[in-house]
Amino acid sequence: TRGDVQEWLAEFEIGEIDYAASSEALAPSTRQQRFEAAYRKLRAQLLVDGMFKASGSYYAGKMAQQAALLAATFCVAAYSNGSLAKVTLAATMVALFLQQSGWLCHDILHHQLFKDRRYGHLMGLVWGNLAQGFSVSWWTNKHNSHHAVPNLVESAAEAADGDPDIDTMPFLAWSRQMFEQRRAALEQSAFGRAMIRHQALTYFPLLGLARVSWLIQGVQSAFGVSGGAWATKNEDVAGGRKQRHPLGEKIALLGHYMWYCTMAGLVGMAARGSGMSSTEAAAQVVYFIAASNVLTGLFLAVVFGLGHNGMAVYHADDRPDFWKLQVSTTRNITGGKGIPQFAVDWFCGGLQYQVEHHLFPQIPRHNLAAVHDCVVKFCRDEGVSYTEADLVDGTCDVLTHLSSVSQEFIEHFPAL
């Protein structure tokens, strides 16, 4: 509500602007004014064209598909009978369920489906906490910060004015500024220096572990546990902004672990029923848990990683305007290299149109393809660079960027 927003904003007040004294210095150029007027006109036209209206049947179909996928996964787990191939299939299926639930929750919490945000937050508990095991309060705070400042390095090492999604030191550095800000800490950390030197090699293993980090931070947020080493300065995990549904967060999160542990238990029971020893059955359960969580981390992170990683990175003091910031830091994903577009569309859950989503976050994913043509034309007319790549080329671009930052680190800090 308006009162809640004003209450939260009050924490960040640092002064008042003297508009009379600063209006001339802050006034944008005539060219920039025309540019801003043009993209406001484009947004107005998209509103008139109905691009912001969600299809209830589309999202009902998505939810039904998710329910069917989860039911099928329970069946595969229950009848795996000690077969490693079947356990692997169950782990892959539940990983896809968790990933696709993430995209569905993402749409809902961007208010694409429900314009009444009360319904959106309640449905977010279902597809976020219950389905995925993430705290929606934690995720929303983190994700809103990302949308405001994508690929923006904070102004100082201890500031919280950058993009939390690239706050990945000492595991990954996306620009020279990031390791320069933390030089003192890196001088004391052989582990941090080794990670940056070899980050192109550790990138995918780190993505595989990402879900574990998110699960821990979700529990910390929902139950008010101190963040410790797992928290970042941007994520406001314990005792920060009040949750909309604190009891609902806890109940739904516990519900997630109940159904997930039940599925893992079915794998063990099926293994025992096939004649395996208790040790062998326990090993299959551990394998199912490890494989499903690693695959989920990869399935989620490879998509949003391609959306931004390896693209332009800005310092907090030299960012461009909103439109150019969103477009220059974002990459769309296309079909190609033997991967059909419909497979990319399903797997990426709308984030294959990451540029359009960042420019208009409340447009439902089923309308993004139509918006894509308008945005491409606008960028071409206004001379704004626009990046698209298939899954293979995009991944190569990310790894190349990581390697170039590593080389910068080695060249500029040979003593480290």
N, C-alpha and C positions, 0 to 999 in steps of 0.2 A: 504494500500500500504506500501511498504518498508519505504518510507519517513515518513508516519504517525506513524508507529511502532517506528522508531528511535526517533521521536519527543516525543512520550509518554514515552519511556524508559529513556530519558534524565532526566526526573523529579526524577527518582529513583537512579541515579548514586551517590554512596557514596565514590568511590575510585577505584583504579586499583589494580589488583592482581599481585604480583611479583611471576610469575610462577617458576622462577629459584630457589627462596628461599623456595617455599611452595610445590613444586611438590612431594617431598618425603613424606611429612607429609600428603598430601591429597590423595596420591595414594591408590586406593582400593586394597583389598587383592586379591590374585590369584583366590580364590574361588568366590569372588564377581565378578571379571572380567569374569570368565566363565559363571556365572549366567546371567550377562548383555548381553554377547554375545549370549547366548541361546535365550533370549526373543527378541533380535533384529532379530535373525534368524527366529523366529516364525512370527514376524510381516512381514518380507520379504516374507515368504511363503504365508501368508494370502493375500498379494498384488498380488502375482503370481496367486493365486487361484481365484482372482476376488472378494474377500470379501468386498472390498472398493467401488465396483461399485453399484450404485443405480438402481433400476428398476423404470423407469418412469411410467409404467402402474400401479405398486403397489401404488405409491404415488398419481397418478391421481384417482385411486379407492378410496383411503382414503379421498381425498378432496371431491369427489362426495358423499361419505357416509355422510360427515359432512354437505354438502349443503342440502341433503335430511333430515337429522336429524333436522336441523334448520327450514326447511320449515314445517316439521311435528309438531314441537313445536309451531310455529306460529298458526297452525290450531287448536291445542289443546287449546291454550290460547284464541283464538277467539271464540271458541265454548264451553268454560268451563261453561258458563251459571250459575255461582254462585255455582257450585259444588266444595266443598272443595277437594274431591278426584281428580277431573280433574285439579284443580289449583296445587295440590301437584304433579300430574303427569307432568304437564308443567314445574314446578320448577325443578323436577328431570331430565327431558329431557334436559332442557337448561343447567343444571349443568354438565351433561355428555357431552354436546356439548362443553362447555367451557373447561372441563378437556381434552377431546380428541383434541381440538384445541391446548391446551398447549403441548401435546406430539408431535403433528405435527410441531408446531413452534420450539420445542426443536430440532427435527431432522433437520429441515431446517437451523437453526442457528448454528448447529454443522457442517454444510456444507456437510451433507450426500447426499443431493439431487443435489445441484448445486455446482460444483467445482469452477465456476466463482462466487466469493463472492458477487459481485454487485447484481446479481439476487437473491441470498440467502437473502440479507438484505432487498431487496424490497418485496420479498415474506414473509419475517418475519413480515413486517408491516401489511400484510393482516391477518396472523394467530396469530399475537401477539397483536398489537394495536387494529386493527379493530375487530377481533373475540373475543379476551379475555379481552381487556381493560388494558393490561400491556404495558409499554414502553419497546421496544426491546433493546434500548440502555442501559437502567437501568438493565434489566434482563441479557443481555450478559455480562456486566461488573461483575455483582454479580456471575453469573454462572461460568464464566471462572476462577474467584478466587477460587470458590469451587472446581473445577476440579483440580486445581494446588495443593491445600492443604486440601483434604477432612479430616474432623474430627481433624483438627489441632487447638489447643488452641493457641491464640496469645502469644507472648513472654512477653508482659506486658499489663496491662489493657487498656492503651491508644494506643497501637500499632495497626497496620492494616495488620499484617502478618499471620493472622489465617483464618479459614474457616468462611465466613460470614453466612453460613447456620446453624452454631451452636453458633452464636453470639446472644444468646437468653436470656441472663441475663437481668432483675432479674426474668423472667418468668419461665425459665427452666435452670437447671445446668446439664451438661453432664459429668462432672468430678470434683473431689475435687479441682483441680487447678483453675477452673473457679470461685468458690466462695471464694477461698483463695485470689485470685487477687483482688476481690472486697469486701474484709472484711470491710474496712472503710465505704464504701457506705451501706453495709448491716446493719452495726451497727446503721445507722441512718434511716433505712427503715423497719418498721414493716411489710409493704406489701411485700417487697422482701423476708424477712425471712419466712413469711407464705407461699408464693408461692413455695419456695424450699422445705419446709417441706411437702407440699401436692401435689407436682408436678405430681405424678402418677395419681392423681384424676383430675387434671386440664388439663392434656395433650390433651384429645380429645376436650374439649371446646375451648382450645386455637387453635387447628387445624381448628375448625369451623370458627374462627375469622380471620384466616390467610389471606383470600382473601381480606378482608377489608384493611388490612395493605398494601398488594401488590398494590391494586388499588390506594391508597393514594400516595404511593411512585412512582407509574407510572406517575401520574399527576404531582407530584413535579419534576420529572426528565424531562418530556416532555416540561413543561412550565417554568422550571427554578425557581420553588418556593423553598424557604428555607426548608430544611428537618425537622428541629425542632426535636420533640420527636420521630417522626416516622422513622427518618433516622438512619442508623448505620454507624460507621466509615468506613466500607468497601464498602459502596454502591455508594458513589460519586454522590449524587443525583442532586444538583443544581450548575450549573456553573462549573462542573468538565470537564471530557473529552468531546470533541465536539461530537455531534451527527452526524451520516452520513446523515440523511435526517430529519433535524429539522422541516421543514414545513410538511413533510409527517407524522412524528410522531404525530404532533398536529391534523392534519386533520383525520388521521385514528383513533386516540383516541376519537375524537369527534363523529366520525361515529359509534364507538362502543356504546356510550351512547345513540345515536339516535335510533339504532335498538333495544337496550335493553329496553329503556323507552317506545318505541312503543309497544313492547310485553307486558310490564306491563300495559300499557294503554288498550290494548285489553282485558286483564283480568278484568279490571274495567268496561269497556263498556259491556262485556258479563254479568257481575254481574248485572249491571243496567238494561240491557235488560231482565233479568229474573224476574224483579220486586223488586230487593233489593233496599234499601234506599241508598243514597249517602254515608252515614257513613259506612254501611255494605260493600258497594263496595270498599270504600277506605281501609277498614280493609283487604279485600282480596288482594288488590294490595300490601299493606305493608307485608302481609304474604308471597306473591309470591316473593317479593324482598328479604326478610329475609331468606326464605327457600332456594332459589336458590343460594344465596351467601354463606350461611353456608354449604350447600351440596357441592358446588364447592370447598371450602376450604378443606373439609374433603376428597373428592375424589382425589384431587391433593396431599395434604400433607400426607395422609396415605401411599401413594405409595412411595414418596421419603423419607418419614420418616422411612419406613421399609428398604429402601435401605441403610441407614447409622446409624440411631439412635439405640443406644444400642450396637454398635460395638466399636472396639478399639478407644480410644481418645489419641492423642499424644500432647505433648508440642512441641512448635516450635523448641526447641533445641535438641530433641531426636527422630526425625522422622527417619523411615527407608528409604531404597531406593524407587524409584518411584513405581516399580512393587509391592513390599510388602506393601507400604503405601496404594495403591489403593485397593489391595485385602483384607487386614486385616481390613479396615475401611468400607467395603461394603458387603451387604447381597443380594443374589438373592432371588426371590420369586417364589415358585412353587405352583402347584395345590395341593389339599388335603383337608381333613376335609369336604368332600362333595362339594368342589369347583373345577370344572373341569379345566384342564390346558388351554383350549381354552378361557374360560372366563377370567382367569388370564391374558392371553396374550393380549386380547382386552382391558381389563380395565387398565392394567399397561402400555400399549403403548410402549413396548420395554424395559421399565425399570425393568421388571422382570429379565432381564439379566443385572443387574446393574454393576456387576463385569466386564463383557466383555465390556460394554459400557465405563466404566471408564478407562480400559486399552487401548481401541481403539475407541475414541469418534467419529471418522468419518466413522465408519462402519455402513451402514444403518440397521435399526432395523430388516428388513426381512432376514438379513444374520447372526444375532446374535445367532440363535439356532445352526447353523453349527459351528460358532466360539466357542460356549460353550464347545463342546466336546474337542476341541484342548486346551482350557485354563485349563479345569479340568485335562487333562492328563499332561500338563506342570507343574501345581501346584503339582500334585501327584509325578511326577518325581523329582521335585526340593525340595520337603518337605515344601511347603508353604500351610498354612491352608486356606481353602476355605469354605465359609459359604452359605448354602441354607436353607430356611425355608418356610413353607406355611404361608398364611395370618394370621391364628390363632396363630400358634406357634411364628411367628415373632413378632406379636403384644404383646404377652405375654412376650417375651424377652425384648422388649422396655420398657414395664411397670415395669418389674423386675429390669432393670438397673436404671430407674428413682427412684424406691424405695430404691435401695442400695445407690445411691448418697444422697438421702434425709437422710438416716440413718447415713451416714458418716458425713453429716452436723450437725445432732443432737448430735452425739457422740463427734465430735472434737470441736464444738462450742456450748457447752451447755448454755453458758451465753446469746447466741443470740436466 
